[in-house]
Amino acid sequence: MHADPCCLLTGFEPFDGDAVNPSWQIAQALHGQRLHGARVVAEQLPCTFEGAIGALQAALRRHRPRLVMALGQAGRSVISLERVAINVIDARIPDNAGVQPIDEPVQAGAPAAHFSSLPIKAMLAALREAGIPAEVSQTAGTFVCNQVFYGLMQALRRRPGVRGGFVHVPMLPAQAAARALGAGMALDQQVEGVRLALATALATAQDLRLGGGRID
């Protein structure tokens, strides 16, 4: 545990045959930085259904953060600020342990969904003002990313005052090109985008309500 306030930033190990995962590269790049009085602490999570939430819970106990942002890689062209995690696992591919659950709950008997407690619209406004492509996303999928997002928000119910959420980052240009998924996004732009999103989350107590509550 760190004596000074910290912000926990998690990323995943590579998966689906890739040698890299930008979510972890971003977390590593920001590890140790100070933003609004909090030190960023990076932790890598395994891309496995069995191990990811346990690793996240261990990191929460170890660091006792004031804010948590979990990152994951997606085949998208923009940084996606996730709004909601759902209580379902429906894996389109096996995880890194070869496990592929279908139509199973993240946690039996738990709520159907949890919403992010990060100021996602303020984060979106800050990213767009900086010229970084971003969106508010209404689905984090049904793979390990959504499982971690759901597990995080479930865990934070027992930690009053600690806010958290999930952000999907694009593939790197080489990864996207190999899958014919567009241009991807350069790592330095992704690092700056997540840094700005973290800084905004730490500095914003009340989220924005723009355009009737939406930013499209």
N, C-alpha and C positions, 0 to 999 in steps of 0.2 A: 504494500500500500504506500502511496506517495503522500507526504505531508501537505504539499501544495495542491490546490484544486487541479483536477485533470479532466480532459475530454478524451473519451475512449473512441478510437477510430479503428474499425476492423475491416479487413479485406480477406479474400479467399485465396487459397492455393490454386494453381492452374488445374483445369479440368477439361474433359472432352478432347483429350489429345494435344492440347496446347502446351507450349513450354513456358508461357508467361500468363499472368492474369493482371490486367491493369489495376484492378481494385486493390491488390496488395502492393503493387508498385507505388500507387498514390499514397497509401497509408505509410509506407516506408519513407517516402519523400517528405511527408509532413511530420513524422515522428520527432518529438523534441521541440517543435515550434511552440511559441507562446501566443495565444490569441485571447484578447480581452481577459487577461489574468489567469487563463487556464493553460496548462501544458498538454499538448497533444501526445497521447500514448497510443502506439499502433500495436495491434495484435492480429496474427494470422489465424483464420479458422480453416479447418479441414472441409473439403467439399464432400461431406458424407452426411447422410441423414442421422446416422448413429452418433457421430462425434461433434457436429457443429454446435448444437445448443449447449452441450456440456462444456465445450471450450469457451463459449460466450459467457456462460454462467461463472466459470472459473475466473475469467477476466474481470467480470463485474465485482466479484468478491475481492480480487487482488487489488484492483485500482480504486474502487469506490468513486466512480466518476460523477461529475455534475451533469454531464451530457454525453450521450452515446450516438454515434452515427455509424451504421453498418453499411459497407459498400459491397456491391456485387457487379459482375460483368454481364452485359446483355448485348444482343445483336441489334442495337439501336444506334441512331446517328447523333443523339443528343444526350445530355445528362438528365436523367429522369428522377425527379423528386417524388418518391412513392407516398401515396396518401393512405392506403389501406392494406393490411395483411389479412389473409383469410385462413380459416382453420381447415385447410385441406392440402394434401400432398397428392400430386398426380404427375409423376415424373415421365417426361418424354424420352429421357435417356437415363442409363444407369449413373449413379454417383461414382465417386472414385473408389468405392469399395465393391462396385458391381451390383449394388442394390437398386431396385427400381420399384418403389411402392406405387400402387395405383389406387386412387379413390380412398385414401386413408386420412384420418384427422391428424393434424399436428399434435393436438392434445385432446384426447377423448373427454367429453363432458365440459369442455371449456367454451367460451363465447365463440360465435360464428366468425367474428372479425374484430380487429383492433385498428384504430386510427393512429397515425403518426402524431406525436406531440411536439414535433419540430415546426417552426413557422415557415411552412413550405412556400407560401405565396411571397413572403418577404424575401426568402432565399431566391425564388424565381426572379423576382424583380431585380435583385442585386446582380444575378448572373446575366440577365439580359442587358442590363445597363452597362455591364462590362464587355458585352459583345460575345458572350459565351453561349452557344446554343443549349437551351434547356427547356424542360416541360414539367408540368405536374402530371404524373402518371396515376391512373386509377387501378392498375394491376401490377403486382410484383411477380406474377406468374404463379406456378405451383411446384417449383423445384426447391432446391436447398436455400436459395435467396429468400423466398417467401417464408420458408420454415424458420429461418433465423430472424426475420423481421417479426413474425408472429411470436416466436419465443422470447424475443427481446421485449416486446410490449407487454407480454404476459408477466415477465420477470419484473418490469418496472412498476407494475401495480403494487408491488411490495416495497417499492423504494420511492416514497412521496418526494416530490420536488426534483426528481431526476427525469429529464426529458430525453426522448430518443426517437429514432426513425431510421429509414433505409433509403439509400440512393443507389440507383443503377447507373453505371458508367459505360460508355461505348467501348467497343473493341479498339485496339490500336490499328492504325492504317494497314499494316501488314496482315494482321488477323482478318480484318474485314475484307481485304482484297482476296485472300485465300478462300473465302466463303462467298464471294460475290455479293457482299452486304453493304456496298457503298464505300464511302471514303474513310469511315471510322473517325477517330479524333486523336490528335497528337497527344503524347503523354504530358508535355509541359502545360498544354491548355487544360487538360483534365485535372492536373495537380492544382492549378490556379483556381479552377472552378470549384473544386472541393474545399480548398482553403477559404475561398470567399463564402461558400455556403456555410461552413463551420463558423466563421467569424460572425456572419449574419445571425445564425442561430444563437450563438452565445450572447449577442448584443440585443436581441429582440425578445421582449417579454410577451408582447401581444402581436399576433400575426396580422398582416394586412388584409383588408377587404376591398379589393379593387374591381371595378367593372361589374358591380352587382355580386361581388363575392367570388368572381372568377377572373383568371388571367388565361386567355386562350392564345 
